[in-house]
Amino acid sequence: MELAEHRKNRLRELMDHTCQGKIAELARRIERSDNYVSRMLYPVGKPQEKPIADKMQRVIEAAFALPRGWFDMPMGTALPGQTQNAPIRLMPASDPGLEAPRQYNMTWPFKRVSYSRITELQKALGYKQGQEAINDIDKYLDIAVMKWEREALAVKS
């Protein structure tokens, strides 16, 4: 995935996470017009698309108290309100078109469910229902992980 496209995806993720998916709320928080924010979300190369320049990244990072370089982090990481123990969603290195930034060197471990499949599902369902789906998926993933943690403890005993 191209860096400019990744940054636009991060901006949409931030908007969905903190502004209930509303361009107007994001625009208000960063003190820009709705039109300006909307154009930042246009696909790369679309006429009148506005790239998310370094200076604008710093404005957004400051407005949402994000760490510097937040736009280049993997999707799902360092979102406002996440605690230290919050799960970190990894970008798949194995999914064509989606690569984790080199400094993180992370891979998506799942074969049947790709990261892009999850993000497309979220987009298709919309903000509220997408969050419900992620919570449901997270619950079942937690159950499977607990099963294997018990198995690992049994093997050690």
C-alpha positions as CSV (number, residue, x, y, z in Angstrom):
1,M,0.0,0.0,0.0
2,E,1.3,3.4,-0.9
3,L,2.2,5.6,2.1
4,A,-0.2,8.4,1.0
5,E,-3.1,5.9,0.9
6,H,-2.1,4.5,4.3
7,R,-2.2,8.0,5.8
8,K,-5.7,8.6,4.4
9,N,-6.8,5.3,5.9
10,R,-5.4,6.3,9.2
11,L,-7.2,9.6,9.0
12,R,-10.5,7.8,8.3
13,E,-9.7,5.4,11.2
14,L,-9.2,8.4,13.5
15,M,-12.4,10.0,12.3
16,D,-14.4,6.8,12.8
17,H,-12.8,6.2,16.2
18,T,-13.1,9.7,17.7
19,C,-15.7,11.6,15.6
20,Q,-18.3,8.9,15.0
21,G,-17.3,8.9,11.3
22,K,-18.3,12.6,10.9
23,I,-16.2,14.8,8.6
24,A,-17.8,17.9,10.3
25,E,-16.5,16.9,13.7
26,L,-13.0,16.1,12.5
27,A,-13.0,19.4,10.7
28,R,-14.0,21.2,13.8
29,R,-11.3,19.5,15.9
30,I,-8.5,20.4,13.5
31,E,-10.0,23.9,12.7
32,R,-10.3,23.3,9.0
33,S,-13.3,23.4,6.6
34,D,-15.5,20.3,6.0
35,N,-14.5,20.6,2.3
36,Y,-10.8,20.5,3.1
37,V,-11.1,17.4,5.3
38,S,-13.3,15.7,2.7
39,R,-10.7,16.3,0.1
40,M,-8.0,14.8,2.4
41,L,-10.1,11.7,2.4
42,Y,-10.4,11.5,-1.4
43,P,-8.6,8.5,-3.0
44,V,-5.0,9.3,-4.1
45,G,-5.1,10.8,-7.6
46,K,-8.7,11.8,-7.6
47,P,-9.2,15.3,-9.0
48,Q,-9.1,17.9,-6.2
49,E,-7.6,15.3,-3.7
50,K,-5.7,17.0,-0.9
51,P,-2.6,15.1,0.3
52,I,-2.0,14.9,4.0
53,A,1.2,16.8,4.2
54,D,3.7,16.7,7.1
55,K,2.5,20.0,8.5
56,M,-1.2,18.8,8.5
57,Q,-0.1,15.6,10.1
58,R,1.4,17.6,13.0
59,V,-1.8,19.7,13.3
60,I,-3.9,16.5,13.5
61,E,-1.5,14.8,15.9
62,A,-1.7,17.8,18.2
63,A,-5.5,18.2,18.0
64,F,-5.9,14.5,19.1
65,A,-2.9,14.2,21.4
66,L,-1.4,11.6,19.1
67,P,2.3,10.6,19.2
68,R,4.5,12.1,16.5
69,G,4.6,9.8,13.5
70,W,1.2,8.3,14.3
71,F,0.1,8.4,10.6
72,D,2.9,6.0,9.7
73,M,2.0,3.4,12.4
74,P,0.1,0.3,11.6
75,M,-3.7,0.6,11.4
76,G,-5.4,0.2,14.8
77,T,-2.4,1.3,16.9
78,A,-2.1,4.2,19.3
79,L,-5.7,5.3,18.9
80,P,-6.9,8.0,21.4
81,G,-8.3,6.3,24.5
82,Q,-6.5,3.0,24.0
83,T,-4.9,1.8,27.2
84,Q,-1.5,0.1,27.4
85,N,-3.2,-3.3,27.5
86,A,-5.4,-2.6,24.5
87,P,-4.9,-5.1,21.6
88,I,-2.8,-3.8,18.8
89,R,-4.0,-4.7,15.4
90,L,-1.3,-5.6,13.0
91,M,-1.0,-4.9,9.3
92,P,-0.4,-7.9,7.2
93,A,2.9,-8.2,5.4
94,S,1.6,-11.2,3.5
95,D,-1.5,-9.5,2.1
96,P,-0.6,-8.0,-1.3
97,G,-1.0,-4.2,-1.2
98,L,-0.8,-4.0,2.6
99,E,2.6,-3.8,4.2
100,A,3.5,-2.8,7.8
101,P,6.0,0.0,7.9
102,R,9.5,-1.5,8.1
103,Q,10.2,-0.2,11.6
104,Y,7.5,-2.4,13.0
105,N,8.4,-5.6,11.1
106,M,5.0,-7.2,11.9
107,T,3.1,-9.9,10.0
108,W,-0.6,-10.8,10.1
109,P,-0.7,-14.3,11.5
110,F,-4.0,-15.5,10.1
111,K,-4.5,-17.3,6.8
112,R,-8.3,-17.5,6.5
113,V,-9.1,-14.0,7.6
114,S,-6.9,-11.3,6.1
115,Y,-6.5,-7.9,7.6
116,S,-8.0,-6.3,4.5
117,R,-11.1,-8.6,4.8
118,I,-11.7,-7.3,8.3
119,T,-11.2,-3.6,7.3
120,E,-13.5,-4.0,4.3
121,L,-16.1,-5.6,6.6
122,Q,-15.8,-2.6,8.9
123,K,-16.3,-0.2,6.0
124,A,-19.3,-2.1,4.6
125,L,-21.1,-2.2,8.0
126,G,-20.4,1.5,8.9
127,Y,-19.1,2.8,12.2
128,K,-21.5,1.5,14.8
129,Q,-22.2,-1.9,13.3
130,G,-18.5,-2.3,12.3
131,Q,-17.4,-1.7,15.9
132,E,-20.0,-4.3,17.0
133,A,-18.5,-6.8,14.5
134,I,-15.0,-6.1,15.7
135,N,-16.0,-6.6,19.3
136,D,-17.7,-9.9,18.4
137,I,-14.7,-11.1,16.5
138,D,-12.4,-10.0,19.3
139,K,-14.5,-12.0,21.8
140,Y,-14.3,-15.2,19.8
141,L,-10.6,-14.7,19.2
142,D,-10.1,-14.3,23.0
143,I,-11.9,-17.5,23.6
144,A,-9.6,-19.4,21.2
145,V,-6.5,-17.8,22.7
146,M,-7.6,-18.7,26.2
147,K,-8.1,-22.3,25.0
148,W,-4.5,-22.4,23.7
149,E,-3.1,-20.7,26.7
150,R,-4.7,-23.5,28.9
151,E,-3.2,-26.1,26.5
152,A,0.3,-24.4,26.9
153,L,0.0,-24.6,30.6
154,A,-1.0,-28.2,30.5
155,V,2.0,-29.0,28.3
156,K,4.3,-27.3,30.9
157,S,2.9,-29.3,33.8
